[in-house]
Amino acid sequence: MQGVINYPHVASMAFNTPLYATPELIASVKSVLIPRLTGKHLDQELVSTSTPSEPLMMGGDAGSAQPMSKGGNIAVINIHGVLVSRRGVIDQACTELISYELLRSQITAALNHESVEEIVLDFHSGGGMAMGCKELADFIHAATEQKPITAIINFAAYSAAYFLASACSKIICSPTAGVGSIGVILETFEVSKWEEEVGITYNTFYRGSHKNDMSVHEEITEQAKAEIDRKLDKAYAIFTQSVASYRGLDLKAVVGTEARLYDPEEALSLGLVDEIKPAQEAVNEIAASYAQQEKQTSIGLRAAAINIESQL
């Protein structure tokens, strides 16, 4: 452990910025952040006695929590939890945060490893930050020209996670999994009413009419709302256009999903996935397709029959 989370820094990644994330994921993040940002986590009624009051920060980029394993000719990379631009941590509920930077470095290592013939991305994520997602997705899409990259939805790939999965060579969806949420969301955080109650007043001086847009200390202005719409329109266009391009789909069809969440059969009919198959079975079949593979390679690090030859 290096210390506790810098909550204002985490809040800056959760509020006032476009997110490729499901409302459920955002709600879970807010349930941790808001009590601490307002000081209400000090109320024992709001703190579980079964978990630490502060999450732990892992060393580096939380690499130990998001391993890449190699078995035979396959490199399996986990994409689990909340996707962020930089630096990964684990919160008190053991929800992983994994960065686009870390994923890029892991994929690069697999691409450069001479014995790796195919990369498998194991998805279980409700999405995350828009910033940095497009860059990693484009990198993955370009990397498929070098080696096959298969996305296995095991068991969720929503929003930013689906953005990344759509860039892969192929998407295999577990029978009870879900994909979609091709949309963008942005939430503002305002504490002006609370500040009035406790008697706090912030006097802000600035130059540039947009410098104080979306201030947490005052009600949101029409000017700020217009800026939010502009950001959302741009992020949404990037997402939908990219998915249409990666998957060879009509843009109108992608926009027509209206950020819905799809079960495997619906996703397959819309061209959002290529195949429905249990994750373990899918990995075993990939492994069997390579002549040098002698044993089954497990996608789950918790599986009893796992056979990891080396850690990358």
N, C-alpha and C positions, 0 to 999 in steps of 0.2 A: 504493500500500500504506500502511495506517495502522498496522500492527503485526501481531503474531501472535495467534492465537486464545487466548482465556481458556478453557483446557480445563476447569477446575472448573465454569465457567458452562455450558459445553456439556454436561458430564456431568450437571448438574442437570436438563437437558432430556431426557436419555436414560435416566436411571435413576430409580426410585422415583416414576414418574409414568405414568399410563395413556397408551399410545401406540396410534394407529390406524396400524399399520405391519406389514409382513411381517417374519418372523424373519430373512430374508436381508438386509433393509435394516438391521435392528438389528445383525446380525453385522458388517456392513461398518463401521458407526459404531464399534462396540466395538473393531474391529481397529485403528482409529486412536487411540481414546481410552485404552484400558487400558494399553498400553505407556507412554504419557506420564504417566498418573496414578500409575503405580507406579515411574516412573523407568527402565523397561526399554528405552525408546527410545534410551537412551544406548549400549546394546549394538549395535555395528555389524552384528551378525548379524540384528538385527530391523529394520534400516533399509535401504530400497532405495537403492542408489547412483545410481539413474536419476531419482530425484525429490527435491525439497527435503525436508529433515527437518522443516520446519514449513510448514503451509498459510498462504496469504496471506489477509488480510482486505480485502475490497473496500470502496470508499467507499460511504457512505450505507447503502442496503439492498440492495446488490448489484444495483441496477437495471440496470447495464450488462450484467450476465450474464443477466438475464431480461427481454429487451426486449418492448415491445408495438409492433407494427407496424400501420400502416393502409394498405390498398390498396383503392381504389375505395370501396365502401360497407361494407367489412368491417374490423373491428379484430380482429387475431389476438393473443392473449395466451398466452404459454408458461407452462405449469405443469410444470416439469421438476425432478427431484431431490427432496430431502428437505424436507418441509413443516414449518415451525416457526412459533411464535406471533409472534415479533418478530425483526427483523434477519436479513439473509441474508449468507452468506459462501460461499467456495469452498474446498474442502479440497485437499490435495496430489494427490488422484486426479481432480481437476476435477469432483467431484460437487457440483452446485449445492445450496445451501440457499436456499429461497425462503419468505418470510414471508406469513402471512395478511394482515398489514397492507398489504404491498406489493401483493398481488393485489387487495385491496379498492380501493386507490387507483387502480390501473390500470383496473379495471372501471368505477369511478366516472367516470374521465376519458373512457372510451369511451361511457358512457351520456350524458354531457354534451356529447359532440362531435356537432354538428348533422348532419354528413354520414355518420356511422356509423349504419347501419340494422340491422346484426346483429353480434353479438360471437361469436367463435369461441375456445374455450378448448382449447389443444393440450396434451394430457396425456401425460406420460411420468414416472411417479412411483410409488414403492413405498409412499407414505404418509408419516406423520410424527406430529406431536404431536396429542393429542386436544384440548388446551387451545386454544381459538380456532377450531377447525374448524367446530363447529356454528354459531357466529355468522356465519362467512363463508358457509357453505352456505345459511343462512336468508336472508342478504343477496342471494345469487345467485338464489335461488328467487323472492324478492320482485321482483328486478330484471327477471325474465323477463316481468313484466306491462308493463314499459316498453319493452323491446326483446328480440327473440329472442336467446337465448344457447345456442349449440350446443356440446356437448362432443364433441371428436374424440379418440378413444383412439389415440395415435400414439407409443408402442406399449404403454403400461402405465398402468392406473389402479387401483391396489390400495389398500385400506383408506381412509385419509384422502383420497386422490386420488379414489377412487370416491365417497366421501361427497360431495365437491364436485361431481363429474360428475352424480350422481343428482339434484342440485338444478337442473340445466339444463333447458331446454325440450326438448332432444332429445340422445340419445347415439348417435354413429356410431362403430363400432369397426372398426379396420383388420383385414384378414383374418388377420394373424399376431399380433395383439395379445392382451392378457389383462386381465380385470377381476375384481373380487371382493375376497376377504379382508375380508369384513364382520365384523369382530371387534375385540377390544381385547386388548392385551398389556402386561404390566408386569414389569420386571426390577429386582431389587435388586442392589446392588453392595456386597460385603463384603470387607474386607481384614484381618480379625482374625488369621487364620492367618499371613499375611505379616508383620503387625506383631509377632507372637510370634517369628518367625524372626529379624527384624532387631533385636529388643529395644526396640520402641516400645510405650509404654502410654499410653492416653488416659483421663483421669479426667474424667467428664462429670457436671456438677451441673445439675439442672433442676427446675422446678415444672410440674405438669400431667402426668398419667400418660402422655399420648400425645406429649409433646414430643420424646422421643427415639426414637420409632418408626422403624424401618428405618435405624438408625444403621449406618454402614459399619464401625464399630469393634467390632461384636459380632454374634453369631449372631442371626438374626431370631427374634422372639418370637411366641407364639401370638396375642397381642394385635395385633401388627403385621400378622400374616397376616389377621386378621379385618378390619382396616382396609383392607387391599389388596383383599379380596373385595368390600367395600362400594364401593370406588372403581370396581372393574372392572364390577360389576353396574350401577352408574349410567351409566358411559360406554358400556357395551354397549347398554343400553336406549335411550339417546339416539341412538346410531348406527342401530340396527335400526328404531326407530320413525320416525326421520327418513326413512330410505330408503323405508320402506313408504308414508309419507305423500307424499313427493315423486313416487314412481314409480307410485302407485296400486296397490300390491301388498298382499297379505295379510301381516300381521306374522308369522304362523307360517311362511310361505314364506321370508321374509327370514331369520328365525332358523334355519330349516332348512338354509340354505346352510352353516352351521357354519364360516364363514370360509374356505370353499374358494376356490381360484383357478380361474377358468373361461376356456375358450377362447371365441372369438366365437360359434360355433354354440350352445354350451351356454348362454351368457349370453343370447342372443337367445330361446331357448326358455323361459327363466325370466323374461323380461321385464326383465332387467337392462340391456339395450341395445335400441335401436330399429332399428338398421340395420347391416349389414356392408358396408364399402366402403373402398377405399384412401384414405388421408388427403388426398392431393393431388386426387384425383378429387372427393372430397366438398367440398373448399373451392372448386374450380372450379365445381361445380354451384351452390353457394350464391351465388358471385359472379355467375354467369350469370343468376340469378333476379332480379337487380336491374338495371333498365333502364339506369342510368348507368354500369354496369361495362363497360369497353371491352376490358380485357385480363385474362388469368388472373392470379389472386393466389396466390402461393406460400405454403404453410404452413411450409416449411422455409427457414430463413434461409441454409442452405447451398446451396439449389437455384440452378442457373445462370440460370433464367428468372425470378428474383424481380423484382417490380415494386412497389417501396415508394414511395408518393407522399409520405408524410411520417412523421416519428417523433413520437409523442405523449409 
